[in-house]
């Protein structure tokens, strides 16, 4: 069993976009997590999300940056507030019962995380990643999301922070 969720929070360079893959260790997530952790790509270093040193998030969450890490501020924003936000968001989903109790020790998750190289507010990056991860976890376990009505509306208003099509 594998659950997939998505969350977007904020605006501008400090916005967060999370793709979350989560499920029982006995399912396909184990192989995916092990492969991802053992196969870093240039500028994409998978690492375990932590609430603070010596206190990992639960369920265990592998953080993978979607943007190639840029030296300096971008690396700091990714490794610092973005990963702390992901750790807090997934742990909050567990503590608040969004995730089932068995997720604490028997599930794994992978968070693919967008941090804009122009991000400039650490507190906002943290808050946006925390909320986007919580929303992604909630959506992953919400059967029937998005609905066909949501999809139909989405087709009428396609767009994202980087592109909005001209009327056709």
C-alpha positions as a printed Julia matrix, in Angstrom:
168×3 Matrix{Float64}:
   0.0    0.0     0.0
   1.27   3.45   -0.93
  -0.43   6.78   -0.29
   0.47   9.92   -2.22
  -0.31  13.5    -1.19
   0.53  17.0    -2.34
   0.6   20.29   -0.49
   1.38  23.87   -1.47
   1.57  26.73    1.02
   2.57  30.37    0.84
   3.54  32.63   -1.99
   6.6   34.19   -3.5
  10.08  32.8    -2.97
   9.26  31.38    0.48
   6.38  29.18   -0.71
   6.58  25.44   -0.16
   5.56  22.6    -2.44
   5.58  19.05   -1.09
   5.01  15.74   -2.85
   4.59  13.12   -0.13
   4.8    9.36   -0.56
   3.86   7.41    2.56
   2.9    3.92    3.61
   3.7    0.79    5.59
   7.29  -0.44    5.69
   5.99  -3.75    4.35
   4.92  -2.06    1.1
   6.74  -0.44   -1.82
   7.84   2.59    0.21
  10.69   0.61    1.83
  12.4   -0.13   -1.46
  11.79   3.39   -2.74
  13.24   4.97    0.42
  16.3    2.73    0.46
  16.97   3.31   -3.23
  16.52   7.08   -2.93
  18.74   7.28    0.15
  21.47   5.26   -1.54
  21.28   7.09   -4.88
  21.9   10.8    -4.39
  22.15  12.85   -7.57
  24.23  15.97   -8.19
  22.74  18.7    -6.0
  20.09  16.35   -4.55
  21.19  14.85   -1.25
  18.47  12.73    0.43
  18.55  12.88    4.23
  16.36  11.99    7.2
  14.13  14.8     8.45
  14.62  15.64   12.13
  12.81  17.8    14.65
  16.2   18.57   16.22
  19.51  16.75   16.53
  18.95  13.26   17.95
  15.15  13.49   17.51
  13.93  12.24   14.12
  10.47  12.88   12.77
   7.98  10.05   12.96
   7.19   8.31   10.79
  10.77   8.23    9.51
  10.81  10.68    6.6
  13.38  10.98    3.84
  13.74  14.57    2.62
  14.66  14.99   -1.05
  15.25  18.44   -2.49
  13.54  18.98   -5.86
  15.71  22.01   -6.64
  19.44  21.55   -7.17
  21.06  22.89   -4.02
  22.85  26.21   -4.5
  25.74  27.05   -2.15
  25.01  29.51    0.64
  21.53  30.71    1.55
  19.66  28.13   -0.56
  21.45  25.23    1.13
  20.8   26.79    4.54
  17.09  27.3     3.77
  16.8   23.71    2.55
  18.75  21.95    5.3
  17.45  24.25    8.05
  13.91  25.62    8.02
  12.53  23.56    5.12
  13.59  20.21    6.57
  12.54  21.26   10.08
   9.15  22.23    8.66
   8.78  18.86    6.93
   9.73  17.06   10.15
   7.22  19.12   12.16
   4.45  18.7     9.6
   4.7   14.9     9.34
   5.06  14.51   13.12
   2.04  16.78   13.69
   0.04  14.58   11.28
   0.95  11.57   13.45
   0.28  13.26   16.81
  -3.07  14.73   15.67
  -4.32  11.4    14.3
  -4.26  12.28   10.61
  -1.98   9.27   10.23
  -2.94   5.99   11.9
  -1.17   5.03   15.14
   0.81   2.27   13.38
   2.43   4.93   11.19
   4.61   5.91   14.15
   6.92   2.91   13.89
   5.67   0.83   10.97
   5.44   3.42    8.17
   7.96   5.42    6.16
   7.58   8.54    4.08
   9.46  10.36    1.36
   9.0   14.11    0.98
  10.05  15.66   -2.31
  10.47  19.32   -1.37
  10.71  22.49   -3.46
  12.75  25.29   -1.9
  13.14  28.29   -4.18
  16.78  29.39   -4.54
  15.49  32.94   -3.89
  13.95  32.02   -0.49
  14.86  34.74    2.01
  12.74  34.33    5.18
  13.66  31.3     7.29
  10.59  31.52    9.54
   8.25  31.7     6.56
  10.03  28.81    4.83
   9.62  26.76    8.04
   5.91  27.6     8.46
   5.09  26.97    4.81
   6.89  23.62    4.72
   5.29  22.55    8.02
   1.8   23.35    6.72
   2.36  21.96    3.2
   3.63  18.67    4.67
   0.68  18.4     7.07
  -1.75  19.09    4.2
   0.04  16.56    1.96
  -0.25  13.88    4.68
  -3.93  14.71    5.17
  -4.62  14.51    1.45
  -2.64  11.29    1.05
  -5.03   9.47    3.37
  -8.2   11.23    2.18
 -10.01   8.78   -0.09
 -11.42  10.38   -3.18
  -9.29  13.51   -3.11
  -9.28  15.33   -5.4
 -12.84  14.83   -6.54
 -13.86  14.89  -10.19
 -15.42  18.3    -9.53
 -12.07  19.53   -8.16
 -10.36  18.2   -11.29
 -12.92  19.79  -13.61
 -12.45  23.17  -11.89
  -8.69  22.7   -12.09
  -8.91  22.2   -15.84
 -10.74  25.53  -16.13
  -8.1   27.36  -14.1
  -4.79  25.59  -14.82
  -1.76  27.46  -13.49
   0.97  27.6   -10.88
   3.35  30.23   -9.47
   5.6   29.86  -12.52
   3.01  29.7   -15.31
  -0.53  30.77  -16.07
  -1.71  30.05  -19.59
  -3.2   32.8   -21.69
  -6.88  32.38  -22.43
  -7.39  30.15  -25.45
